[in-house]
């Protein structure tokens, strides 16, 4: 939060308790209120984008799981083969979208992240950039702003692709399934 006057509100059930709070700038730093505001604004934008990425990854995983569950018991009949092939291809495209947005193989083993073994993805790059920006009391550098603009453009495009895959492509597959006379896939909840 930029330095300034705030109200802290604690809500417990129907009860609210409000207290004033003041965030003071570090007196050793020469950052202006505008510098702090610029930093805060870009951090909010990064947070919103990372939140959107995590929501998209969740939807991609849900769609992939539903399609995989549909394919698993499907008999290997000649009539079902084209639809089964289309379903498996869509699973691959859903996985590809997820792997651009987030690293699905990143795990926490014995307290250590295995990021040294797998490439960092868009969410991790944005989170790292946020950490760098938040690590100093200054306006984000031109390089940080350029990095954010580039990552935001890539993330926005990939989020659109993921949205199309979880809505349009899943609906198209479901249409092919109905046309083949097979049971349909349960739809994802709304949210794109």
Phi, psi and omega in degrees: 000141175292153175304144180160186179261134182224167172242127175262129182240123174254123180244127177227104185065236179268357184266140179233136176234125183242135176226146176284153177215146177234128173258120182261145176286155174295122183295345179275352185255142182261019180293142179270165175304325179294323178297313179298320181294320178297318178297313181298318182297314181292326177294322176295319180294319177296315180302316180297320181291317178296320177299317178296321178296315181294323176294319179295318178298319177299316179293320178299317180294319178297314181297315180298317180296319180294319179291318179298319178295327179289319183289323188309309183275358184296129178291149180277058179272158180296325181291326183272346186303314181296321180288320178299316178299317179296321179295316179294323177294321178293321175303317178297319180291322176297318178296320179298319178297315179301317184290341174280322183280319185212157180270103184289341182267005179283118183232163177255108181245120178054038177080001180245135175281142182269033182293341179288344182263343184227145181293146178286142182252185187303316181298318180293323178294318178294318179296321178294319177297318179299318179297319179296314181295318183287346185282001179216157179266079182198164173296143177303138180294165177299323179294319178295319179294320178293320178298317179297316180301317180294312180295321180296319179296315179295316181296318180299316178296316180292325176296321178295317178299315179299318179298317179295322180292321182277348178245291186295309184292322177295319178296320178296317177298316180299322177297316178297323179295315179298317180297330178277357179075024180259159178295143185278169178270138177298132181289155174285153173298156178300156178144353175062000000 
